[in-house]
Amino acid sequence: MKTQPRITSFAPARCIANGAQIIRPLTATAWGTKDFYVEDPDGYIVCFGGRPTGS
């Protein structure tokens, strides 16, 4: 069985601590996941998403 990634409220803070800028804050989606977007120091935009912790 494959484990689903969990997104926690401290995940964006870890990105900021590593030099990324939050483009879109941690937000619940209509399909029950949470995601957020960051721009890394090289200018790449990356989306992190998954089921919230405790789901």
FIKOLBA-909042 format. One record per residue (C-alpha): residue in one letter; y, z, x. Coordinates in steps of 0.1 Angstrom, whole numbers, plus 5000, padded with zeros to 4 digits. Layout:
BEGIN
aYZX ...
This chain:
BEGIN
m500050005000 k503449905013 t506150165014 q509550084998 p512650155018 r514850435005 i518650425005 t520350765009 s524050855006 f524250915043 a523150555053 p526750415051 a528050695073 r525450615099 c526650255099 i530250365103 a529250585132 n527750285149 g530950075146 a530449895113 q533049865085 i532049915049 i532749605029 r531249724996 p530350094991 l526950224980 t526650104944 a523850124918 t522649784906 a521549684871 w517949664883 g517650024895 t518349994932 k521350084953 d523049874980 f526049845002 y527549585025 v528849635060 e530549415086 d529249485121 p531349475152 d530449115158 g531649005124 y528248965107 i528049085071 v524849265063 c523549405030 f521349715029 g519549794997 g516549974982 r515450224957 p517350554958 t515750864972 g513651044946 s512850734926 
